[in-house]
Amino acid sequence: MTFEWWFAYLLTSTLLSLSPGSGAINTMTTSINHGYRGAAASIAGLQTGLGIHIVLVGVGLGTLFSRSLIAFEILKWAGAAYLIWLGIQQWRAAGAIDLHTLAQTQSRGRLFKRAIFVNLTNPKSIVFLAALFPQFIMPQQPQLAQYLILGITTIVVDMIVMTGYATLAQRIAAWIKGPKQMKTLNKAFGSLFMLVGALLASARHA
């Protein structure tokens, strides 16, 4: 894989990670309600889920999955239901603003697992990776090494972008002056979770 080819993928991957989705919303919500440590656990979970998708694509299951309407529908509805459930929980969240106290209400392990599930139940992610990776693989060169390069690039880029979203969320949290504003913000993010869940439910198999 040439540097130019890799750089083209880097730009593509960056643009995709920057586009707001369930991962970004989950990261910002966790950052506001549980601080940087909670956000770090969430980001690690997102990358674990992304890594599992990349492995599935690498062994060929991504292509198989992208052609299976039943598998797509099952994962789609599971993901949509989970995001809507998260939205309802966020909507009902208390307006607490003491991050040190609130961070103790959910363990980082639980936040990590939640983030894994957010990524794993997004069928559009694995279908997209299955369609994108082959476009940047040079058939005349060793494919395993190229898959590793693309996979590592994807995870590192997404981790950096999610860290940026977490930092942005902390800036937003700094403007909050009381529980009422915090509750309004929780409702806003809860609505976003439910919106993304509804959009996922409306997605159609290609």
C-alpha positions as CSV (number, residue, x, y, z in Angstrom):
1,M,0.0,0.0,0.0
2,T,1.5,3.3,-1.1
3,F,1.5,6.4,1.2
4,E,-0.9,8.2,-1.2
5,W,-3.4,5.4,-1.0
6,W,-3.1,5.2,2.8
7,F,-3.5,9.0,3.1
8,A,-6.6,8.9,0.9
9,Y,-8.1,6.3,3.3
10,L,-7.0,8.4,6.3
11,L,-9.0,11.4,5.0
12,T,-12.0,9.2,4.2
13,S,-11.9,7.6,7.7
14,T,-11.6,11.0,9.4
15,L,-14.6,12.4,7.6
16,L,-16.7,9.4,8.5
17,S,-15.7,9.5,12.2
18,L,-16.5,13.3,12.3
19,S,-20.0,12.7,11.1
20,P,-22.3,12.7,14.2
21,G,-23.7,9.3,15.1
22,S,-24.6,7.0,18.0
23,G,-20.9,6.7,19.0
24,A,-20.4,10.5,19.2
25,I,-23.6,11.0,21.1
26,N,-22.7,8.3,23.6
27,T,-19.3,9.8,24.1
28,M,-20.6,13.3,24.7
29,T,-23.3,12.1,27.0
30,T,-20.9,10.0,29.0
31,S,-18.3,12.8,29.2
32,I,-20.9,15.3,30.5
33,N,-22.4,13.0,33.1
34,H,-19.3,11.0,34.2
35,G,-16.3,13.1,33.4
36,Y,-13.1,12.3,31.4
37,R,-12.5,8.9,33.1
38,G,-16.0,7.8,32.2
39,A,-15.6,9.1,28.6
40,A,-12.2,7.3,28.3
41,A,-14.0,4.0,29.3
42,S,-16.7,4.7,26.7
43,I,-14.2,5.5,24.0
44,A,-12.3,2.3,24.7
45,G,-15.6,0.4,24.4
46,L,-16.4,2.0,21.1
47,Q,-13.0,1.1,19.7
48,T,-13.4,-2.5,21.0
49,G,-16.7,-2.8,19.1
50,L,-15.2,-1.2,16.0
51,G,-12.3,-3.6,16.3
52,I,-14.7,-6.6,16.3
53,H,-16.4,-5.3,13.2
54,I,-13.0,-4.9,11.5
55,V,-12.0,-8.5,12.4
56,L,-15.3,-9.8,11.0
57,V,-14.7,-7.9,7.8
58,G,-11.2,-9.2,7.6
59,V,-12.3,-12.8,7.8
60,G,-15.0,-12.3,5.2
61,L,-18.0,-12.4,7.5
62,G,-18.6,-8.7,6.8
63,T,-19.4,-9.4,3.2
64,L,-21.5,-12.4,4.2
65,F,-23.4,-10.3,6.7
66,S,-24.0,-7.5,4.2
67,R,-25.7,-10.0,1.9
68,S,-28.0,-11.4,4.6
69,L,-31.2,-9.6,5.0
70,I,-32.3,-11.5,8.1
71,A,-29.0,-10.8,10.0
72,F,-29.1,-7.2,9.0
73,E,-32.7,-6.8,10.2
74,I,-32.1,-8.6,13.5
75,L,-29.1,-6.4,14.3
76,K,-30.8,-3.3,13.1
77,W,-33.8,-3.7,15.3
78,A,-31.7,-4.7,18.3
79,G,-29.5,-1.6,17.8
80,A,-32.5,0.7,17.3
81,A,-34.2,-0.6,20.4
82,Y,-31.1,-0.2,22.5
83,L,-30.5,3.4,21.4
84,I,-34.1,4.3,22.1
85,W,-33.8,2.7,25.5
86,L,-30.6,4.7,26.2
87,G,-32.5,7.9,25.0
88,I,-35.3,7.2,27.5
89,Q,-32.8,6.7,30.3
90,Q,-31.0,9.9,29.4
91,W,-34.2,11.8,29.2
92,R,-35.1,10.7,32.7
93,A,-31.7,11.4,34.1
94,A,-31.4,13.7,37.1
95,G,-30.0,17.2,36.8
96,A,-26.9,16.5,38.8
97,I,-23.8,18.5,38.0
98,D,-21.3,17.2,40.5
99,L,-19.3,15.0,38.1
100,H,-17.2,13.4,40.9
101,T,-20.4,12.3,42.7
102,L,-22.2,11.3,39.6
103,A,-19.3,9.3,38.2
104,Q,-19.8,6.8,41.0
105,T,-23.3,5.9,39.9
106,Q,-22.1,3.9,37.0
107,S,-18.8,1.9,37.0
108,R,-16.4,2.5,34.2
109,G,-16.7,-1.2,33.3
110,R,-20.4,-0.7,32.7
111,L,-19.8,2.3,30.6
112,F,-17.2,0.3,28.6
113,K,-19.7,-2.5,28.0
114,R,-22.5,-0.1,27.0
115,A,-20.2,1.5,24.4
116,I,-19.3,-1.9,22.9
117,F,-22.9,-2.7,22.5
118,V,-23.6,0.7,20.9
119,N,-21.1,-0.1,18.2
120,L,-21.8,-3.8,17.8
121,T,-25.5,-3.3,17.2
122,N,-25.0,-0.8,14.4
123,P,-25.3,-3.0,11.2
124,K,-24.5,0.0,8.9
125,S,-21.0,0.1,10.4
126,I,-20.0,-3.4,9.4
127,V,-21.7,-3.2,6.0
128,F,-19.9,0.1,5.3
129,L,-16.5,-1.3,6.3
130,A,-17.2,-4.4,4.1
131,A,-17.8,-2.1,1.2
132,L,-15.0,0.4,1.9
133,F,-12.0,-1.7,2.7
134,P,-11.8,-3.5,-0.6
135,Q,-11.6,-0.2,-2.4
136,F,-8.2,0.5,-0.7
137,I,-6.8,-3.0,-0.9
138,M,-4.2,-3.5,-3.6
139,P,-4.6,-7.1,-4.8
140,Q,-1.0,-7.5,-5.9
141,Q,0.3,-6.9,-2.4
142,P,-0.1,-9.0,0.8
143,Q,-3.7,-8.4,1.9
144,L,-3.3,-9.2,5.6
145,A,-0.8,-6.4,6.1
146,Q,-3.1,-4.0,4.3
147,Y,-6.1,-5.0,6.4
148,L,-4.1,-4.4,9.5
149,I,-3.0,-1.0,8.3
150,L,-6.6,0.1,7.4
151,G,-8.0,-1.4,10.7
152,I,-5.4,0.3,12.9
153,T,-5.9,3.6,11.1
154,T,-9.7,3.3,11.5
155,I,-9.5,2.7,15.2
156,V,-6.8,5.4,15.9
157,V,-8.7,8.0,13.9
158,D,-12.0,7.3,15.6
159,M,-10.4,7.3,19.0
160,I,-8.9,10.8,18.4
161,V,-12.2,12.1,17.0
162,M,-14.2,10.7,20.0
163,T,-11.7,12.3,22.4
164,G,-12.4,15.6,20.6
165,Y,-16.1,15.0,21.2
166,A,-15.5,14.3,24.8
167,T,-13.5,17.5,25.2
168,L,-16.2,19.5,23.5
169,A,-18.8,18.0,25.9
170,Q,-16.7,19.0,28.9
171,R,-16.7,22.6,27.5
172,I,-20.5,22.4,27.3
173,A,-20.7,21.1,30.8
174,A,-18.6,24.0,32.1
175,W,-21.4,26.4,31.0
176,I,-24.0,24.6,33.0
177,K,-24.9,26.6,36.1
178,G,-27.5,24.4,37.8
179,P,-29.5,21.2,37.9
180,K,-32.3,22.6,35.7
181,Q,-29.9,23.3,32.8
182,M,-28.3,19.9,33.3
183,K,-31.7,18.2,33.1
184,T,-32.5,20.1,29.9
185,L,-29.2,19.0,28.4
186,N,-29.8,15.4,29.4
187,K,-33.2,15.6,27.6
188,A,-31.6,17.0,24.5
189,F,-29.1,14.2,24.3
190,G,-31.8,11.7,25.1
191,S,-33.8,13.0,22.2
192,L,-30.7,12.6,20.0
193,F,-30.3,9.0,21.1
194,M,-33.9,8.3,20.2
195,L,-33.6,10.1,16.9
196,V,-30.6,8.0,15.9
197,G,-32.4,4.9,17.0
198,A,-35.4,5.8,14.8
199,L,-33.1,6.5,11.9
200,L,-31.4,3.2,12.3
201,A,-34.8,1.5,12.4
202,S,-35.7,3.0,9.1
203,A,-32.4,1.9,7.4
204,R,-32.9,-0.5,4.6
205,H,-30.6,-3.3,3.5
206,A,-28.7,-2.4,0.4
